[in-house]
């Protein structure tokens, strides 16, 4: 590998040493966060910033507590995969309700530490390897999962031994519904709300490490499109063994996308139907388990899951929901069903309440940018808190704000206290090697966002082969003014390519109508927009050599890459397709059915989106890549396509990587980029 790839691998793509996982505690006096010691240190430790003085303090040193790290518990390893966590050490922590102490698991051992730094971390006794520990309000008890059971320390096991898994989110919730937890303390700190997950009806997925035949195979329950989901229940587990099940129509609404205590007398939970066209906020009585409907959001296609913070109850009792304006012009916020934002505001997240107003993240200008705004829930008046060019995010608590700005210059984080003082948590990450200036343009009649990255020092008039590097699928935006995601693309450009990225219809943040264009079909709109955008850019930029076009991608981007050379060899001349879901009938329920519906009800749509039948049509060079430990896009997707190509006599290349997961951590991505570079140089006739 070259210097950039080596540096990217050693720094986990320039993320080690960067502070993350911020949480305010003790009335916003303390700001907790995780950070390693520097740009090549993968071990994250727990820190706190005292907002009274601006001083940082190391609360728990992961390397000191675990100088010889052991194996992660299987449940934690899989949870880290679901939330895309690559750093080692303390991967997560939770605060007591008063914010005065933190608890965390480290290689299965349970620790607590006071936030004032007055004592060293203390290991607590546990029943076994610990996953997802959470303290109660005053920190006197900690709930955690070990094996398939929920425990408290002190106290012991609180869940019954009934063959189900207690206290953790199921695969669909953690991977697709943005709910990564499965137990919640009541405000009085004596009762738990817990998820009970039964997966006996689900098919099993298996992994065997071919490089280590002496090791036993792993397996796990997987909710495959059209098949059964996990049976998810919520139970109140109280003192003296009291157990109350929350009652709702789980057959009609099988997904629990959010839950928690509103007060000691009320639980709020958000449930969704299987096709996610109805999202219902329920209030539950923890004493009886009875629920009542508080709000309902419906959509004839699907209720988009990308507005965290909704639905919710405002402090005055009114209901806050997300709503699409007529014609899908914008994603708005509504109070008691009445929109309070207009077509000029694309709402992305509700971060909380600040100074009596809603604190939101939204797009006011180009979809590549994001602003932080205050929104008056009565008048709809907007006040900008952070609206410079770039992507801005916010965390808030009791008058204090943590504002993060990401732009071409890098990342800046500012803590702003209620009395107006400001502090900056130290960022120890490797400075980004490139200051990238992608050329952002909206093209075609659909206003598709695109970006072109040219080699540094490119001389106009020199025609370059094109490398398409897009994700293209729902839920993820590529064309974004966040600097880290352009680093690898600049490296690709410097190898002699013009790198083109396209956010086709179906991707988020342009408008609901733009996103919902993927309803009941992935392939047609994805490929149509990618081709149209490439040709539009070719008409604007004469240096794009459309006679030499490669395409690369991972996950849905790998699906796009393989599909491009299989179905449009007149446009795309070589492809590297990693972790491609080649047949969505074999992908998970919550993601796939949201867009395509049930396979039983849309068999033609699933068949159109399947690539296996296209194998005999391959005429272009195709490099297939899969991690053999990928529990998201199982390696069978790639292997089935490879088998079909082999059966059809179509030459192709296959990289099957033992032990590699969907995230490609530990420098695997960079090693693959080096392999892909050799492939594209050869197939597109690019000079080294």
C-alpha positions in Angstrom: 0.0 0.0 0.0 1.0 3.6 -0.4 1.4 6.3 2.3 -2.2 7.5 2.3 -3.7 4.0 2.5 -1.3 3.1 5.3 -2.2 6.2 7.2 -5.9 5.6 6.7 -5.6 2.1 7.9 -3.5 3.0 11.0 -5.9 5.8 12.0 -9.2 3.9 11.2 -9.9 6.4 8.4 -8.8 9.3 10.5 -11.2 8.6 13.4 -9.0 7.4 16.2 -8.4 10.2 18.7 -11.5 12.1 17.8 -14.0 12.6 20.7 -17.4 11.0 20.3 -20.4 9.7 22.2 -21.0 12.9 24.1 -23.5 13.1 27.0 -24.2 15.9 29.5 -24.6 15.0 33.2 -25.2 16.7 36.5 -27.3 19.5 35.2 -25.0 20.0 32.2 -22.0 20.6 34.6 -20.3 17.6 33.2 -19.8 16.5 29.6 -18.8 12.9 29.2 -17.2 11.5 26.1 -15.1 8.7 24.6 -11.6 9.3 23.1 -8.4 7.4 22.5 -5.0 8.9 23.3 -4.1 9.7 19.7 -4.5 9.1 16.0 -3.2 5.5 15.9 -4.5 4.4 19.3 -7.7 2.3 18.9 -8.4 2.0 22.6 -11.1 4.4 23.6 -11.3 5.6 27.2 -13.9 7.5 29.2 -13.3 11.3 29.7 -15.3 14.2 31.2 -15.1 17.9 30.6 -16.1 20.1 33.5 -18.1 23.0 32.0 -17.5 25.1 35.0 -13.7 25.3 34.3 -13.2 23.7 30.8 -10.8 21.2 32.3 -10.8 17.6 30.9 -10.3 14.6 33.1 -9.6 11.0 32.3 -12.2 8.9 34.2 -11.4 5.4 33.0 -8.3 4.3 31.0 -9.2 1.3 29.0 -5.6 0.2 28.4 -4.9 0.4 32.1 -8.0 -1.6 33.1 -7.5 -4.2 30.4 -3.8 -4.3 29.4 -4.4 -7.7 27.7 -7.8 -7.4 26.1 -9.8 -10.6 25.8 -12.6 -11.7 23.5 -15.7 -9.5 23.4 -18.9 -11.3 24.4 -20.7 -12.5 21.3 -23.7 -10.3 21.9 -21.5 -7.2 22.2 -19.5 -8.1 19.1 -22.8 -8.3 17.1 -24.2 -5.1 18.6 -21.0 -3.3 17.6 -21.5 -4.5 14.1 -25.1 -3.3 14.1 -24.1 0.2 15.3 -20.9 0.3 13.1 -18.5 0.7 16.0 -14.9 -0.1 15.0 -12.9 1.3 17.9 -11.7 -0.9 20.7 -11.8 -0.3 24.4 -14.9 1.3 26.0 -17.3 1.1 23.2 -20.2 2.7 25.1 -21.2 3.9 28.5 -24.4 5.0 30.3 -25.0 7.6 32.9 -27.1 7.4 36.1 -30.2 9.5 35.9 -28.6 12.3 38.0 -25.6 12.2 35.7 -23.1 11.8 38.5 -21.7 8.4 37.6 -21.1 6.3 34.5 -21.1 2.6 34.0 -19.5 0.6 31.1 -18.5 -2.9 30.1 -14.9 -3.6 29.0 -14.3 -7.0 27.5 -17.3 -8.4 29.4 -16.4 -6.9 32.8 -18.6 -4.4 34.6 -17.3 -1.1 35.9 -18.7 2.1 37.5 -16.9 5.4 38.0 -18.0 8.8 39.5 -18.0 11.7 37.2 -16.2 14.0 39.5 -13.1 11.8 39.3 -13.0 11.4 43.1 -12.5 7.6 42.8 -11.0 5.2 40.4 -13.2 2.9 38.3 -14.6 0.1 40.4 -15.3 -3.4 39.0 -18.7 -4.7 40.0 -19.5 -8.4 40.4 -21.5 -9.8 37.6 -23.2 -13.1 36.7 -21.1 -13.5 33.5 -19.8 -11.5 30.5 -21.6 -8.2 30.6 -23.3 -6.4 27.7 -25.1 -3.0 27.7 -25.0 -2.0 31.4 -27.2 0.9 32.5 -27.4 2.4 36.0 -30.6 3.6 37.6 -31.4 7.2 38.6 -29.0 7.5 41.6 -26.5 4.8 40.4 -27.3 2.5 43.3 -28.1 -0.4 40.9 -27.0 -1.4 37.4 -29.0 -3.4 34.9 -27.0 -5.5 32.4 -27.4 -8.4 30.1 -25.4 -11.6 30.3 -26.1 -14.6 28.1 -29.8 -14.2 27.3 -30.8 -12.9 30.7 -31.3 -9.5 32.3 -29.6 -8.9 35.7 -29.1 -6.1 38.2 -26.1 -5.5 40.4 -26.8 -5.8 43.2 -29.8 -8.0 43.0 -29.2 -10.8 40.5 -31.4 -12.1 37.7 -34.7 -10.3 37.1 -35.8 -11.9 33.8 -37.4 -15.4 33.8 -35.7 -18.4 32.3 -38.2 -18.9 29.5 -36.0 -19.6 26.5 -36.2 -16.0 25.2 -33.6 -13.3 25.2 -34.2 -10.4 27.5 -32.9 -6.9 27.6 -31.3 -6.6 24.1 -32.6 -5.3 20.8 -33.3 -7.8 18.1 -31.5 -7.7 14.8 -34.2 -5.8 12.9 -34.4 -3.1 15.5 -30.7 -2.6 15.9 -29.8 -2.8 12.2 -32.8 -1.1 10.6 -34.9 0.8 13.1 -32.3 2.7 15.0 -33.1 1.1 18.4 -30.0 -0.5 19.8 -31.1 -1.0 23.4 -33.5 -3.3 25.1 -34.0 -2.2 28.7 -34.8 1.0 30.5 -34.9 2.0 34.2 -38.0 3.8 35.6 -37.4 7.3 37.0 -37.7 6.1 40.6 -34.9 3.5 39.9 -36.7 0.4 41.1 -38.5 -1.0 38.1 -37.2 -2.0 34.6 -38.9 -2.0 31.2 -37.4 -4.8 29.2 -37.7 -6.2 25.8 -38.3 -10.0 25.5 -37.2 -11.4 22.1 -38.2 -14.8 20.9 -36.5 -15.9 17.7 -37.4 -19.6 17.4 -39.4 -19.1 14.3 -36.6 -17.4 12.4 -34.2 -19.2 10.0 -30.6 -19.6 11.0 -27.7 -18.1 9.2 -24.3 -19.9 9.6 -20.7 -18.9 9.3 -17.7 -21.2 9.2 -14.2 -19.7 9.0 -12.6 -21.7 6.1 -9.2 -20.4 7.1 -9.6 -22.0 10.5 -11.4 -25.3 10.0 -10.7 -26.3 13.6 -13.1 -23.6 14.9 -16.8 -24.3 15.2 -19.2 -22.5 13.0 -21.3 -19.6 14.3 -25.0 -19.2 13.6 -27.6 -16.6 14.4 -31.3 -16.0 13.8 -32.0 -13.9 10.7 -35.4 -12.2 9.8 -35.4 -12.9 6.0 -37.8 -10.9 3.8 -41.2 -12.5 3.6 -40.5 -14.7 6.5 -41.2 -14.5 10.2 -39.9 -11.7 12.4 -38.8 -12.0 16.0 -41.6 -12.0 18.6 -40.9 -8.8 20.5 -42.7 -8.0 23.8 -42.2 -5.3 26.4 -42.5 -6.2 30.0 -42.4 -4.2 33.3 -40.2 -6.0 35.8 -40.8 -4.7 39.3 -39.8 -5.4 42.9 -40.8 -8.8 44.3 -40.9 -10.5 40.9 -43.8 -8.4 39.7 -44.2 -8.7 35.9 -46.6 -6.8 33.7 -46.7 -7.2 29.9 -47.5 -4.1 27.8 -50.5 -4.8 25.6 -50.8 -3.7 22.0 -51.7 -5.4 18.7 -48.3 -6.8 18.1 -49.5 -8.8 15.1 -50.5 -5.6 13.4 -47.6 -3.6 14.8 -44.6 -6.0 15.2 -41.8 -3.4 15.2 -40.9 -1.5 18.4 -38.8 1.4 17.2 -38.6 3.3 20.4 -39.5 3.0 24.1 -38.9 4.6 27.4 -40.3 6.0 30.6 -42.1 9.4 30.4 -42.7 9.3 34.2 -43.1 6.6 36.9 -46.7 6.4 35.8 -46.3 6.3 32.0 -44.3 4.6 29.4 -44.1 5.8 25.8 -43.5 3.4 23.0 -43.4 3.7 19.2 -44.6 0.8 17.2 -44.8 0.2 13.4 -46.7 -2.1 11.1 -44.7 -4.6 9.0 -44.6 -2.4 5.9 -43.9 0.7 8.0 -46.8 2.7 6.5 -48.2 3.3 10.0 -46.2 4.5 13.0 -48.1 4.8 16.3 -47.0 6.4 19.5 -48.6 4.7 22.5 -48.8 5.6 26.1 -48.7 2.7 28.5 -49.7 2.2 32.1 -46.9 0.3 33.8 -49.2 -0.9 36.5 -51.7 -2.6 34.2 -49.9 -2.8 30.8 -52.8 -1.2 29.0 -51.9 1.2 26.2 -53.7 4.0 24.4 -52.9 5.7 21.1 -51.4 9.2 21.4 -50.6 9.8 17.7 -50.5 8.1 14.4 -48.4 8.9 11.3 -49.3 7.2 8.0 -48.0 7.2 4.5 -49.1 5.3 1.4 -45.6 4.3 0.6 -43.6 4.2 3.9 -43.1 6.5 6.9 -39.6 7.6 6.5 -37.5 6.6 9.6 -35.0 9.5 9.3 -36.5 12.0 11.7 -35.1 11.0 15.1 -36.9 12.7 18.0 -40.4 12.1 16.6 -43.1 11.2 17.4 -42.8 12.9 20.9 -44.9 14.7 23.5 -44.0 18.4 24.0 -43.7 19.8 27.5 -47.2 21.3 27.2 -48.7 18.0 26.2 -49.1 18.6 22.5 -47.9 15.9 20.1 -44.9 16.5 17.8 -44.8 14.4 14.6 -43.0 14.4 11.3 -45.2 15.0 8.3 -44.6 15.2 4.5 -46.0 18.3 2.9 -48.4 17.9 -0.1 -46.6 16.5 -3.1 -43.7 15.4 -1.0 -42.1 18.8 -1.3 -40.5 18.7 2.2 -40.3 16.8 5.4 -42.0 19.0 8.0 -42.8 19.0 11.7 -46.4 19.1 12.8 -47.9 19.9 16.2 -51.2 18.1 16.9 -51.3 17.3 13.2 -50.8 20.9 11.9 -47.5 21.5 10.0 -45.3 24.3 11.6 -42.5 24.2 9.0 -42.8 24.9 5.3 -41.4 23.8 2.0 -38.1 25.6 2.4 -37.1 23.5 5.4 -36.1 19.8 5.2 -36.3 18.6 8.8 -33.8 15.9 9.6 -33.7 15.6 13.4 -35.3 16.9 16.6 -32.5 17.3 19.1 -34.7 18.4 22.0 -36.0 21.6 23.6 -33.8 24.6 24.3 -34.9 27.9 25.8 -38.6 26.9 25.3 -38.1 26.2 21.6 -37.5 23.1 19.6 -33.9 22.5 18.7 -33.7 20.9 15.2 -31.3 19.9 12.5 -32.5 20.7 9.0 -31.5 21.6 5.5 -32.2 25.1 4.3 -30.0 25.3 1.3 -28.3 22.5 -0.7 -29.0 19.0 0.5 -25.2 18.5 1.1 -25.4 20.9 4.0 -27.2 20.9 7.4 -28.0 23.7 9.8 -28.9 23.8 13.5 -32.0 25.9 14.2 -34.4 26.9 17.0 -38.1 26.5 16.0 -40.9 28.2 17.8 -43.6 25.4 18.1 -46.4 28.1 18.2 -45.4 30.5 15.4 -43.1 28.3 13.3 -40.4 31.1 13.5 -36.9 29.8 12.9 -33.7 31.2 14.5 -30.3 30.0 13.2 -27.8 28.7 15.8 -25.3 27.3 13.3 -25.8 28.0 9.6 -22.4 28.5 8.0 -21.5 26.3 5.0 -21.1 22.7 6.1 -22.8 20.1 8.2 -23.8 21.1 11.7 -25.1 18.9 14.6 -26.1 19.6 18.2 -26.5 17.9 21.6 -28.4 19.8 24.3 -29.1 19.5 28.0 -30.5 22.0 30.5 -29.4 25.2 28.7 -26.0 23.8 27.5 -25.2 23.0 23.9 -22.5 21.0 22.1 -22.3 22.2 18.5 -20.3 20.3 16.0 -19.4 21.9 12.6 -17.9 19.8 9.7 -16.7 21.6 6.6 -13.8 21.6 4.2 -11.5 22.7 7.0 -12.3 19.7 9.2 -14.3 19.3 12.5 -14.9 21.8 15.2 -16.8 21.1 18.5 -17.9 23.9 20.8 -19.5 23.5 24.2 -21.7 26.5 24.9 -22.9 26.8 28.5 -26.2 28.4 29.6 -24.3 31.5 30.8 -22.5 32.0 27.4 -19.1 30.5 28.1 -17.5 28.3 25.4 -15.0 25.4 25.5 -13.6 23.1 22.9 -13.0 19.4 23.7 -9.6 18.3 22.4 -9.5 16.4 19.1 -6.5 14.2 18.9 -7.3 12.6 15.5 -4.9 12.7 12.6 -5.4 15.9 10.6 -7.1 15.1 7.3 -4.3 14.8 4.7 -6.4 16.4 1.9 -8.5 19.6 1.8 -10.9 18.4 -0.9 -13.0 20.7 -3.0 -15.6 18.5 -4.8 -17.5 20.1 -7.5 -21.1 19.9 -6.4 -23.9 20.1 -9.0 -27.6 19.2 -9.3 -28.3 17.6 -12.6 -31.2 16.1 -14.7 -34.8 17.1 -14.4 -34.9 15.5 -10.9 -32.2 17.7 -9.5 -30.0 14.8 -8.6 -27.1 15.8 -6.3 -23.6 14.9 -7.8 -20.0 15.5 -7.0 -16.8 15.4 -9.1 -13.4 15.1 -7.5 -10.5 15.9 -9.8 -6.9 15.0 -9.2 -4.9 17.7 -7.4 -3.2 19.7 -10.0 -5.4 18.5 -12.8 -4.7 20.3 -16.1 -7.9 21.2 -17.9 -8.0 19.5 -21.3 -6.5 16.3 -20.1 -9.3 13.7 -20.4 -9.5 11.2 -17.5 -11.2 7.9 -17.0 -14.2 8.1 -14.7 -14.6 6.2 -11.5 -18.2 6.1 -10.2 -18.1 5.8 -6.4 -21.7 5.9 -5.0 -23.8 4.2 -2.5 -27.1 5.0 -4.2 -29.4 3.2 -1.7 -32.0 4.4 0.8 -30.9 5.8 4.2 -27.5 7.2 3.3 -26.3 10.4 1.6 -23.0 10.4 -0.2 -22.9 14.0 -1.6 -22.4 15.8 1.7 -20.2 18.6 2.9 -18.5 16.4 5.6 -14.8 16.3 4.9 -13.8 12.8 6.0 -15.9 11.0 3.4 -14.0 12.8 0.5 -10.5 11.7 1.6 -10.5 8.3 -0.1 -12.1 9.8 -3.2 -9.3 12.3 -3.5 -6.8 9.5 -3.2 -8.7 7.7 -6.0 -8.6 10.9 -8.1 -4.9 11.3 -7.6 -4.4 7.8 -9.1 -5.6 9.2 -12.4 -9.4 9.2 -12.3 -12.1 11.7 -12.2 -14.2 10.4 -9.3 -18.0 10.9 -9.7 -20.5 10.4 -6.9 -24.3 10.5 -7.5 -27.1 10.5 -5.0 -29.9 9.1 -7.2 -33.5 9.2 -6.3 -34.3 7.1 -3.3 -31.4 8.6 -1.2 -32.4 10.9 1.7 -32.6 14.7 2.3 -33.6 16.1 -1.1 -37.3 15.8 -0.5 -39.8 13.0 0.5 -40.9 12.7 -3.1 -37.3 12.2 -4.2 -36.8 9.5 -1.5 -40.0 7.7 -2.2 -39.2 7.3 -5.9 -37.8 3.9 -4.8 -41.2 2.6 -3.7 -41.6 -1.1 -4.8 -38.4 -1.1 -6.9 -34.7 -0.5 -6.4 -32.9 -1.2 -9.6 -34.7 0.8 -12.3 -34.6 4.2 -10.6 -31.0 3.7 -9.2 -29.5 2.8 -12.6 -31.6 5.3 -14.6 -30.4 8.2 -12.4 -26.8 7.1 -12.3 -26.7 6.9 -16.1 -28.5 10.1 -16.6 -26.4 12.0 -14.1 -23.1 10.7 -15.6 -24.2 11.8 -19.1 -25.3 15.2 -17.8 -21.9 15.7 -16.1 -20.1 14.5 -19.3 -21.9 17.2 -21.2 -20.7 19.8 -18.7 -17.2 18.5 -18.2 -15.3 17.7 -21.4 -12.5 16.1 -19.4 -14.7 13.2 -18.3 -13.9 10.3 -20.7 -17.2 8.5 -20.8 -15.5 5.8 -23.0 -13.7 4.5 -19.8 -16.0 4.3 -16.9 -15.4 2.1 -13.8 -17.8 1.8 -10.9 -17.1 0.6 -7.4 -19.2 0.3 -4.2 -19.9 -1.6 -1.0 -23.2 -2.9 0.3 -26.0 -1.3 -1.7 -23.1 0.4 -3.6 -21.8 -3.0 -4.4 -25.2 -3.9 -5.7 -25.2 -0.8 -7.9 -21.7 -1.6 -9.2 -22.5 -5.2 -10.2 -25.9 -4.1 -11.7 -24.2 -1.4 -13.7 -21.9 -3.7 -15.7 -24.6 -6.5 -15.9 -27.4 -4.3 -17.3 -25.6 -1.3 -18.8 -22.3 -2.5 -20.3 -22.7 0.3 -22.9 -22.1 2.9 -20.2 -20.0 1.1 -17.5 -16.9 -0.8 -18.5 -15.6 -2.4 -15.3 -16.9 -2.9 -11.8 -15.7 -3.8 -8.3 -18.7 -4.9 -6.2 -18.3 -5.4 -2.5 -20.8 -7.1 -0.2 -23.6 -6.7 -2.8 -27.1 -7.9 -1.8 -27.7 -9.6 -5.1 -31.1 -11.0 -4.2 -33.3 -9.0 -1.8 -35.4 -12.0 -1.1 -32.5 -13.1 1.0 -32.1 -9.8 2.8 -33.8 -8.7 6.1 -37.4 -8.0 6.6 -37.4 -4.4 8.0 -35.2 -2.9 5.4 -36.4 -4.7 2.3 -40.1 -4.8 2.9 -40.2 -1.1 3.8 -39.3 -0.4 0.1 -40.3 -3.5 -1.8 -43.2 -4.8 0.2 -43.6 -8.5 0.9 -42.1 -10.9 -1.7 -45.4 -12.8 -1.7 -47.2 -9.6 -2.8 -44.5 -8.1 -5.1 -42.8 -11.1 -6.7 -42.2 -9.3 -10.0 -40.5 -6.4 -8.2 -38.2 -8.7 -6.3 -37.3 -10.6 -9.4 -36.5 -7.3 -11.3 -34.2 -6.3 -8.5 -32.4 -9.7 -8.4 -29.0 -9.9 -10.2 -28.6 -13.6 -10.3 -30.6 -14.0 -13.5 -28.4 -11.3 -15.2 -25.3 -13.5 -14.9 -25.3 -14.8 -18.5 -25.3 -11.1 -19.7 -21.9 -10.2 -18.2 -19.5 -8.9 -20.9 -17.5 -6.5 -18.8 -14.8 -7.1 -16.2 -16.3 -7.7 -12.7 -14.5 -8.1 -9.4 -16.7 -9.5 -6.6 -15.7 -9.0 -3.0 -17.2 -10.5 0.2 -16.3 -10.8 3.8 -17.0 -14.4 4.9 -18.0 -13.2 8.4 -20.5 -10.6 7.1 -23.7 -11.0 9.2 -25.5 -8.1 7.4 -25.1 -9.0 3.7 -24.3 -12.7 4.1 -21.5 -13.9 1.8 -24.0 -16.2 0.1 -25.3 -13.2 -1.9 -21.9 -12.8 -3.6 -21.2 -16.5 -3.8 -24.6 -17.2 -5.5 -23.8 -14.6 -8.1 -20.3 -16.0 -8.6 -21.8 -19.5 -9.0 -24.3 -18.2 -11.6 -21.5 -16.5 -13.5 -19.5 -19.7 -13.4 -22.4 -21.8 -14.6 -23.0 -19.3 -17.5 -19.3 -19.4 -18.5 -18.8 -15.7 -17.7 -15.2 -14.9 -16.5 -15.0 -12.8 -13.3 -12.8 -12.4 -10.2 -13.8 -13.2 -6.7 -12.1 -12.1 -3.4 -13.6 -14.0 -0.4 -12.1 -12.7 2.8 -12.1 -15.0 5.8 -13.0 -13.4 9.1 -14.0 -10.1 7.6 -17.3 -8.4 8.5 -19.4 -5.9 6.8 -17.5 -3.0 8.3 -14.1 -4.1 6.9 -12.2 -2.9 9.9 -8.5 -3.2 10.8 -7.2 -1.8 7.5 -9.1 -4.3 5.3 -10.8 -1.5 3.3 -7.4 0.0 2.4 -6.0 -3.3 1.3 -9.0 -3.8 -0.9 -8.6 -0.4 -2.4 -5.1 -1.3 -3.4 -6.4 -4.5 -5.1 -9.2 -2.5 -6.8 -6.7 0.1 -8.1 -4.7 -2.6 -9.9 -8.0 -4.0 -11.3 -9.2 -0.6 -12.6 -5.8 0.4 -14.0 -5.7 -2.7 -16.0 -9.3 -2.8 -17.2 -9.6 0.9 -18.0 -6.0 1.4 -19.3 -4.9 3.9 -16.7 -1.3 4.7 -16.4 0.4 4.1 -13.0 
